[in-house]
Structures are given as C-alpha cells and as structure tokens.
C-alpha cells in the first residue's frame, strides 16, 4: 500500500483528500520541496526547510508546527511505503481560502476566516535517474519560453510549476532529457527541474539567483564542494554559448545529485561525454549525501 | 448553506474535497473561469467555455462531458446558494496525477494511470465592485514584476495565479484597487484581474494578446461594442505613458464589467474622473449583459 502523510496523519494515498477551497488548488498558493530519503536519511534536509521557510514568507503562509518533526515523518513515511531509497515530495499550501484575496502586507499571515496551512508528504521509489544516464550523460534543449526573473516566484519553489512542466514535456517530446530556460534578458537561468553548472578553466560556474536560477539546495552544496575537487566556484552571468564553450557541464537537483550534461540543442558540450571534474564532483557529493 | 458543484454532485462547500494527488494542486495544472450569474443567466458563457477549451488544449486536459450541461449547473448552484447575483468560479484541473510527468505532445491527453479531470464550481455574492467604485473610478499602480508574454500561460487563465495574487495584494497595501503589469519589453499588458483599455481621439485601444494581455471575454465584448458608442476600436501596443496621456481609461472583467480607471501610480488619468465614453460603454455593456 502507498501511504501519504497529510495534516498530521498517515493515510492511504488513494484516500487522501484536501479541501476543494484550498488556496494551493485555486491559485497555486503553496510551496514544495523534493528530496531523496535513503535509509530514512535526507541529505541537507535543514536547507530544504530553510528554503521552504523563505518561500512561506514570500507567499504569506504560516509554517505548521508539524515541520519540527519532519525527520520522523519522512522516516515513518519511507518505512510504511517500504522504500529504502525514496523520492519524497513535501507540499505546503496556504490552506482553505474563502475566495477573497487576503492582505499579506497588512500582516494577516493566516486568514481570519480560519485558513490553516495544508501539509502533504508523498513518497515513491527514487528511480528517475538510472545509472546509465550518469554514464552517458544527459541532453537538454533550450526552450523558447523565458524564465521570468522579475517575479519573486523565480526564487521560490512554488506550486506555480506549469512553465516547468510544459517545458519538460517539450524537451521529452524532442528526445531530450531536460529543458533549459534563458531569462527575459537572454541569460542562462536554470533547468525545468535542475540547476545548471559548467566547468571552464578549472572553475565551476552557475547562474546567479538574480538571473532567475532557483536557489537549489544541491546547487548550494556543489558550490561548497568544488574546493574538494580542486576547483574554484562562483556564480556568473552566462549565456548559452558559454555552455557550448565549456570544458564540462552538469545538472543538479536533490534527487539526481550531479548529472553530466553532454549536449545542448543537439550540439555536444566539449567531447560530448561526461567529464572528469564532473565525475569527481559527483563522487564527492554522493559521499557526503550517503555519508 | 453554501453549496459547490464537484464532479457531478452538489455538496456542502465545507465538505468538498479533491484528491491530494490532483495535478491542479501539485503543479497548478488546471484552469479557471470567473463570471457573473444574474438570475441564473451568464453573459457570454459560451466564450468562457471557448477560452477554457483553448486552455485545456495548451495544458493537455480533456474536457469533461459535464461541461455540456454547464448552464443548468450554474443555474442550480446559484439557486441552491440563494444568489440572485452570483460571482461564479469554475475550476478545471488535470485531475489525480501519479507524480510522473506525462507527455502531452505524445498525444497522451489523459493519463494511462487514470487521471480524470476535476470540475469544481463555487459561487458567492457578486459584491466585489460596489457602485461607488464606478462613480469615483478605480486607481491602479504599475507593479515591478513583469508579465511573461513569452509563456503560453500568459494567454491561458491557469491555476498558476500567484503573480496576479501577489501583485493585487501589493496594490491593495499601497491603497490602490488594481495592479497593472508591463511585459518583459516594458509594454503595457493587463491588470492582475482585469484587462486595461484607453480612449484616445475617439478610439478605444487595448494591448494585444501578443504583448501579454489575457484574452478576456469582456475585453472581446468591449472591442465589439465600441462601435455602438461611436468609437473605433483596435488592439495596439501601449506603454504606461499612453495611459497617462489618454482621454479616458477603464478596466474590464466579467464580474466588474466596465470599471473607470482614474489614476495610475497616483497620477490622474486626464481629469481624474470617469469619462463620458467610459460611461456610454458601461451602459451598453450592462444592457447587453443584463438583457
């Protein structure tokens, strides 16, 4: 049986229901985090929580007290689902709405009509990225839709996720693994479900949050781990030509870890095979994550 | 008691629940339409349906057969709720998801795992726009976040509605009634819950859909009604200075109808009072809508 955690209880996934008036459903007023639980352990869970908290501030959602026990919830959920290696999604919404716009700025962070945040956790096997993808490397296309870096939502993992979803589907139907977004100024931002990195002249580079990159938890970890792989690292404004002129490139997210990126729009990145620095960084990341 | 219509049945609003795995909740994969039902009658309901159908194509959602009986559903909902003048919101989502990305382009418009669209209708009194707002006129601010006209979502009334919601809240906390968006090129697009029009030299002008204007049903009606008010009408690329240099300006949506816009960022539009052409257009619109 597949279980989910919903507002304090574990229930059969097929039976889990939320209020039809939930602002998460009506307007996408909510957030999510996706991470990997291996033997009940989540790497950098506290950073996922910190990002969730920042997003909750932007969206005017109060953090439920249950998040204090998140470690235990994740462990029990994975155990109930019989998953040794789980992809876990946490969803937090603003809860039932009265269909009236509520003023966040006025300090009403919870609705006087009684909107209580909805907290949902779902788990499934972490099988999205088979080992052959790491050996062969992933492909990406650059999609025409731009990442809107002028919106606070570009820095928040919100339930307004359709641009990502449609871009990913566009990539898949073009035979590619991932979709990359440029921002409204034509600068590289991030992927539909990943951050993007390149290695050039012994340095690790990734687009800054100001250019529309989601502040990924794994992205942050890689910027710190670079030193251990003998690389400098920094945020840098990049364009698509920088990718194609790079020594190596890779994608990151909390489920995939470090995934080599070997072609963009059908053009190989460097040799078109996963690079050495990428391999070293993946090993360092996996050692830390599985530690 | 407040009723809602949910997937074929009328239920107590407080008891209405949707699957926690609904793609509308998890990703905002869904659409909505808001309209006004006066004595059970909805002006231009078929155009709302046409827009819904177009959006469903973009998002890969199959239209439920129940929409064929929408007139009756709306009438019964308003009656059950005891609303002679109702603001009705229709929500259509992609339904329960397996958390796996599904390929729309591959022609899988419904999930093979059994995702069935969710159809929800909610009603409340149409009291958002009191008569004094029409007499005094509304105020707007231009918000810093841009409308992303590069996204297909700018042409679809989707559940990814947070930019609109946050912009509206920003306007309200600044003491204004509405937020106006420029697009990524700095051109005028639309309002957070309205389209924007200006009258200049006997012509009615409104931003084209290509500039990020949502193809509003009331917007379309106004472009047609203009002739009856002795005005030409056309779509035109506009900037914020055009608004301030206009003879008159107004906002439209299906609940408000035609709402005079008399100030932008604290600067009066023309005399700072509702204009004559706006009054004539409102009268024409209301005659048609209430006819």
Interface residues (C-beta under 8 A of the other chain):
Chain A: X4 X6 X13 X16 X17 X18 X19 X20 X21 X22 X24 X25 X26 X27 X28 X29 X30 X32 X58 X59 X60 X89 X91 X93 X99 X101 X102 X103 X104 X105 X106 X120 X122 X124 X144 X145 X146 X148 X150 X151 X152 X153 X158 X159 X160 X161 X162 X163 X165 X166 X168 X169 X170 X172 X173 X184
Chain B: X4 X6 X13 X16 X17 X18 X19 X20 X21 X22 X24 X25 X26 X27 X28 X29 X30 X32 X58 X59 X60 X89 X91 X93 X99 X101 X102 X103 X104 X105 X106 X120 X122 X124 X144 X145 X146 X148 X150 X151 X152 X153 X158 X159 X160 X161 X162 X163 X165 X166 X168 X169 X170 X172 X173 X184
